[in-house]
């Protein structure tokens, strides 16, 4: 295992992981859909199209902004983990190749 890999996560990394797990569930999507279904007929109560649209636009923009930041953190850590594993495999193959090459030279 590469020496720079640590199993410890920062508090934000732990939070981002939990948030990614939370929002990737089917019930979270269902809750978002329900929110839109509740918002749509609220035009009858609000009666101002600009205000009505501003409510959903503001809510979705804030949620999208925060989720992109959290999910990007999770994706970046996943990419780094994959790269660390590939580096470890490359080092192992190189050591194996060197060992086989040395063995072949000694037997000749």
Buried (B, 14 or more C-beta within 10 A) or exposed (E): EEEEEEEEEEEEBEEBBEBBEEBEEEEEEEEEEEBEEEBEEEEEEBEEEEEBEEEBEEEBEEEEEEEEEBBEBBEEBEEEEEEBEEBEEEEEEEEEEEEEEEEEEEEE
